[in-house]
Amino acid sequence: MEKKKEMKKAYDKERTEERKVLFKEANKEAKRAVAQARAAALQGMSEELETKEGQRKIYKIAKERNRATKDLTLAKQIKDKNDKILTDPDKIRMRWREYYEELLNQENPRIRRGTGVGMEGEVDPIREAEVREALKKMKKMERGWARPDTSQGMEELGRRRDKTVDGIPEFGDGKRDNPE
């Protein structure tokens, strides 16, 4: 290996054909030496693994490699509410359950946006004509015909009729109460 390194340095300093040939020969010798060392190591290992002790070693190596591939995010111990360490898997599971129930069931402060006033009394039922007009408006807007900022669009938005919507499950007989 040392000879290969020296030849590589010499070749890098002076790039001649002679130095290139010397470097290639040294590189081949180094590869041959590595291959022989690897073969000797594997031979020794295979002879060692054929013994009774070697069989145990095989299983130990396989176990270690299997453990190395597993995800280690599993918590083997955690603290409870009183800072006591829990190691029992069932108690750990119960603590996680408590934690998430507490986390997901707490009320957060609500932010009131706007100063809108709620509707009092009954709300007018949705009319069939309103739905038809809205659908027409949507189709025209898809085609680019009636824009709400034009007089034609404002006229479409302002039309209303007196017939209620029947036969549509969401609206039923026109009442907006929740189903029983």
ZABAPA-365324 format. One line per field, with one value per residue (C-alpha): residue number from 1; residue in one letter; x, y, z. Coordinates in Angstrom, 2 decimals. Layout:
k: (NUM, ...) .
r: (a, ...) .
xx: (X, ...) .
yy: (Y, ...) .
zz: (Z, ...) .
//
This chain:
k: (1, 2, 3, 4, 5, 6, 7, 8, 9, 10, 11, 12, 13, 14, 15, 16, 17, 18, 19, 20, 21, 22, 23, 24, 25, 26, 27, 28, 29, 30, 31, 32, 33, 34, 35, 36, 37, 38, 39, 40, 41, 42, 43, 44, 45, 46, 47, 48, 49, 50, 51, 52, 53, 54, 55, 56, 57, 58, 59, 60, 61, 62, 63, 64, 65, 66, 67, 68, 69, 70, 71, 72, 73, 74, 75, 76, 77, 78, 79, 80, 81, 82, 83, 84, 85, 86, 87, 88, 89, 90, 91, 92, 93, 94, 95, 96, 97, 98, 99, 100, 101, 102, 103, 104, 105, 106, 107, 108, 109, 110, 111, 112, 113, 114, 115, 116, 117, 118, 119, 120, 121, 122, 123, 124, 125, 126, 127, 128, 129, 130, 131, 132, 133, 134, 135, 136, 137, 138, 139, 140, 141, 142, 143, 144, 145, 146, 147, 148, 149, 150, 151, 152, 153, 154, 155, 156, 157, 158, 159, 160, 161, 162, 163, 164, 165, 166, 167, 168, 169, 170, 171, 172, 173, 174, 175, 176, 177, 178, 179, 180) .
r: (m, e, k, k, k, e, m, k, k, a, y, d, k, e, r, t, e, e, r, k, v, l, f, k, e, a, n, k, e, a, k, r, a, v, a, q, a, r, a, a, a, l, q, g, m, s, e, e, l, e, t, k, e, g, q, r, k, i, y, k, i, a, k, e, r, n, r, a, t, k, d, l, t, l, a, k, q, i, k, d, k, n, d, k, i, l, t, d, p, d, k, i, r, m, r, w, r, e, y, y, e, e, l, l, n, q, e, n, p, r, i, r, r, g, t, g, v, g, m, e, g, e, v, d, p, i, r, e, a, e, v, r, e, a, l, k, k, m, k, k, m, e, r, g, w, a, r, p, d, t, s, q, g, m, e, e, l, g, r, r, r, d, k, t, v, d, g, i, p, e, f, g, d, g, k, r, d, n, p, e) .
xx: (0.00, 2.83, 4.52, 1.24, 0.91, 4.52, 4.03, 0.79, 2.55, 5.43, 3.00, 1.05, 4.27, 5.55, 3.02, 5.13, 4.31, 7.01, 5.59, 2.06, 3.16, 4.92, 1.81, -0.46, 1.83, 1.89, -1.92, -2.32, 0.01, -1.93, -5.27, -3.81, -2.53, -5.94, -7.73, -5.34, -5.79, -9.59, -9.60, -7.42, -9.72, -12.84, -11.22, -10.34, -13.85, -15.54, -13.40, -14.24, -18.00, -18.04, -17.34, -19.99, -18.81, -18.99, -22.66, -23.46, -21.50, -23.58, -26.81, -25.32, -24.24, -27.68, -29.41, -27.22, -27.83, -31.58, -31.59, -29.62, -32.34, -35.18, -36.57, -35.59, -38.37, -40.22, -40.23, -39.19, -39.71, -41.60, -42.67, -46.21, -47.94, -46.09, -42.67, -42.49, -40.73, -42.94, -41.33, -44.27, -45.54, -49.21, -48.70, -46.79, -49.66, -52.20, -50.11, -50.01, -53.79, -54.29, -51.95, -53.74, -57.22, -56.18, -54.54, -57.40, -60.25, -59.13, -61.05, -59.11, -60.08, -62.29, -61.55, -64.62, -64.10, -66.19, -69.14, -71.84, -75.34, -77.16, -80.46, -83.58, -86.80, -87.40, -85.15, -86.84, -86.78, -84.55, -86.60, -86.23, -85.79, -82.85, -81.13, -81.78, -80.47, -77.36, -76.68, -77.16, -74.84, -72.20, -72.39, -72.15, -69.23, -67.44, -67.81, -66.83, -70.21, -71.62, -69.22, -70.60, -68.94, -70.99, -74.59, -75.70, -74.06, -75.60, -79.02, -78.60, -77.54, -80.56, -83.37, -85.59, -88.76, -91.39, -91.33, -89.58, -87.11, -88.72, -87.20, -83.67, -82.72, -80.64, -83.54, -86.63, -89.75, -87.82, -87.23, -83.66, -84.02, -81.80, -83.27, -84.80) .
yy: (0.00, 2.37, 1.68, 2.49, 5.81, 6.75, 5.91, 7.94, 11.00, 10.63, 10.28, 13.37, 15.41, 14.33, 12.91, 10.73, 7.44, 5.63, 6.85, 5.93, 2.33, 2.11, 3.44, 0.95, -1.96, -0.78, -0.41, -3.99, -5.32, -3.43, -4.82, -8.33, -7.96, -6.71, -9.60, -12.14, -10.58, -10.59, -14.22, -15.24, -13.38, -14.99, -18.43, -17.96, -16.71, -19.60, -22.13, -20.39, -20.35, -24.11, -24.81, -24.93, -21.55, -20.17, -21.18, -19.10, -16.22, -16.39, -16.00, -13.19, -11.30, -11.82, -10.55, -7.44, -6.65, -7.09, -4.75, -2.17, -2.02, -1.41, 2.05, 3.21, 5.77, 3.48, 4.95, 2.33, 4.68, 7.92, 10.06, 10.28, 13.47, 13.23, 12.77, 9.08, 6.97, 4.34, 1.28, -1.10, -1.05, -1.09, 1.85, 3.74, 3.14, 4.37, 7.50, 8.31, 7.82, 10.22, 12.75, 12.77, 12.83, 15.85, 17.50, 16.96, 17.76, 21.10, 24.22, 26.93, 30.59, 31.69, 34.87, 36.82, 38.32, 41.18, 42.89, 41.15, 41.02, 37.69, 37.20, 37.28, 35.57, 33.28, 33.31, 33.40, 30.00, 29.54, 29.86, 27.70, 30.81, 31.88, 28.57, 28.75, 32.31, 31.38, 28.46, 30.66, 33.24, 30.58, 29.29, 32.78, 33.64, 30.48, 31.73, 35.26, 36.81, 38.38, 39.74, 40.91, 44.31, 45.07, 46.28, 42.97, 41.00, 43.19, 42.75, 38.95, 39.03, 41.13, 38.98, 36.88, 34.80, 33.47, 29.72, 27.54, 24.79, 21.34, 17.98, 18.97, 16.94, 19.75, 22.20, 19.93, 22.08, 25.33, 25.34, 25.72, 23.81, 20.86, 17.40, 15.59) .
zz: (0.00, 0.87, -2.47, -4.28, -2.40, -3.24, -6.91, -7.02, -5.53, -8.01, -10.92, -9.76, -9.61, -12.99, -15.43, -17.65, -19.29, -17.26, -13.93, -15.06, -15.78, -12.38, -10.60, -12.38, -11.40, -7.77, -7.83, -9.13, -6.43, -3.73, -5.00, -5.07, -1.48, -0.28, -2.00, -0.41, 3.05, 2.65, 1.50, 4.48, 6.89, 5.42, 5.51, 9.18, 9.95, 8.14, 10.03, 13.29, 12.55, 11.89, 15.57, 18.35, 19.67, 16.12, 15.83, 18.92, 17.43, 14.21, 16.19, 18.27, 15.11, 13.52, 16.68, 16.81, 13.14, 13.62, 16.64, 14.67, 12.00, 14.48, 15.23, 18.70, 19.19, 21.60, 25.09, 27.65, 30.57, 31.13, 34.07, 35.38, 36.63, 39.98, 38.30, 39.22, 36.59, 34.95, 33.34, 33.02, 29.40, 30.49, 32.86, 30.15, 27.72, 30.31, 30.96, 27.25, 27.10, 30.06, 28.48, 25.12, 26.67, 28.72, 25.73, 23.30, 25.71, 27.06, 26.07, 24.34, 24.66, 21.79, 19.91, 18.84, 15.44, 14.13, 15.75, 13.74, 15.18, 15.22, 13.43, 15.57, 14.56, 11.64, 8.61, 5.21, 3.51, 0.47, -2.70, -5.78, -7.88, -5.70, -6.31, -10.05, -10.22, -8.23, -10.57, -13.63, -12.14, -11.42, -14.99, -16.45, -14.20, -15.36, -18.93, -17.92, -18.85, -15.71, -13.16, -9.78, -10.17, -13.32, -13.44, -15.01, -12.19, -9.51, -11.11, -11.02, -7.38, -6.43, -7.95, -5.62, -6.13, -3.73, -4.49, -1.83, -2.66, -2.39, -3.03, -2.00, 1.14, 2.69, 2.59, 2.83, 3.14, 3.35, 7.11, 8.32, 11.59, 12.43, 11.69, 14.64) .
//
